[in-house]
Amino acid sequence: MSEIIILTQPSCPNCDKLKMFFKFGLKGKYNDIIKEVSKYENEDIFRELINNYEITSTPAIIINDQVLKDTQPSKVKEFIQMWENQ
């Protein structure tokens, strides 16, 4: 699997939940391939990604040019497993 891009921004409770899920729910399994792109820390890259992928809210996950906007734990697991099995 290639890189997992997570789009986040400050003061976003769901962004914090997603990061905690990757850390604890998935036990850090993907830490070495996760790239967090924060709205204010990486503003240019963030804007480019939201424009290219038509993302309107955070958090969002991008893997291999596919976007997951529903970041509930079960959806995240399913999305990642889809890419692991390829």
Backbone torsions as a table, in degrees:
resi	resn	phi	psi	omega
1	MET	NA	143.6	177.7
2	SER	-84.6	-161.4	-176.7
3	GLU	-64.0	144.6	172.8
4	ILE	-105.5	115.9	179.3
5	ILE	-100.3	128.4	177.8
6	ILE	-115.7	120.7	176.7
7	LEU	-92.2	125.5	-177.5
8	THR	-136.4	171.9	171.0
9	GLN	-152.7	157.5	179.4
10	PRO	-63.5	156.7	178.3
11	SER	58.5	36.6	179.0
12	CYS	-119.0	99.3	-177.9
13	PRO	-57.9	-37.6	179.6
14	ASN	-69.9	-29.5	175.1
15	CYS	-65.5	-44.1	178.5
16	ASP	-62.9	-40.9	178.4
17	LYS	-62.5	-41.7	180.0
18	LEU	-63.9	-44.7	179.3
19	LYS	-62.7	-39.1	177.6
20	MET	-66.2	-37.8	178.6
21	PHE	-63.0	-43.8	177.4
22	PHE	-62.8	-39.8	-176.9
23	LYS	-72.8	-47.5	-173.2
24	PHE	-104.6	-45.9	-178.1
25	GLY	-66.0	-38.0	178.0
26	LEU	-103.8	7.8	173.7
27	LYS	55.5	34.6	176.4
28	GLY	68.1	13.9	-176.1
29	LYS	-55.9	-31.3	-174.1
30	TYR	-108.1	10.2	-175.5
31	ASN	-53.1	-35.5	-176.3
32	ASP	-75.1	-12.9	179.2
33	ILE	-119.4	6.3	178.0
34	ILE	-87.2	132.7	173.0
35	LYS	-122.5	113.8	177.3
36	GLU	-88.7	128.7	176.4
37	VAL	-115.2	106.3	-177.8
38	SER	-92.9	142.2	-175.7
39	LYS	-53.8	-41.6	-174.9
40	TYR	-99.0	-21.2	178.9
41	GLU	-84.9	-28.6	-179.0
42	ASN	-133.7	56.0	-169.4
43	GLU	-57.6	-43.8	-178.4
44	ASP	-64.6	-46.5	179.4
45	ILE	-65.0	-41.8	179.2
46	PHE	-57.4	-50.5	-179.3
47	ARG	-62.0	-41.4	178.9
48	GLU	-60.9	-44.3	-178.9
49	LEU	-67.7	-43.8	-179.1
50	ILE	-66.4	-32.8	177.3
51	ASN	-72.9	-45.6	-178.2
52	ASN	-64.2	-36.9	-174.9
53	TYR	-106.0	6.8	178.2
54	GLU	53.4	47.7	179.1
55	ILE	-90.9	130.4	-176.2
56	THR	-112.9	-6.2	-179.9
57	SER	-152.4	160.4	176.1
58	THR	-114.2	154.5	-0.5
59	PRO	-80.5	163.0	173.5
60	ALA	-145.4	152.9	-179.9
61	ILE	-122.1	136.4	176.7
62	ILE	-122.5	126.1	173.2
63	ILE	-134.8	125.2	177.0
64	ASN	49.1	47.3	177.7
65	ASP	67.4	12.6	174.9
66	GLN	-109.2	141.9	-175.1
67	VAL	-114.7	137.3	171.7
68	LEU	-115.5	118.9	180.0
69	LYS	-100.8	-24.6	177.1
70	ASP	-90.8	101.1	-172.1
71	THR	-100.0	32.7	170.9
72	GLN	-65.5	144.7	-175.6
73	PRO	-49.4	-44.0	-178.5
74	SER	-64.6	-37.1	178.9
75	LYS	-69.4	-39.0	178.9
76	VAL	-63.4	-47.3	178.8
77	LYS	-57.7	-46.5	-179.4
78	GLU	-61.3	-43.6	-179.5
79	PHE	-63.1	-45.6	-179.9
80	ILE	-67.0	-43.5	-179.7
81	GLN	-61.9	-35.1	177.5
82	MET	-58.3	-40.9	-178.7
83	TRP	-79.8	-29.6	177.7
84	GLU	-67.6	-31.9	-176.5
85	ASN	-82.3	1.6	-179.7
86	GLN	-97.8	NA	NA
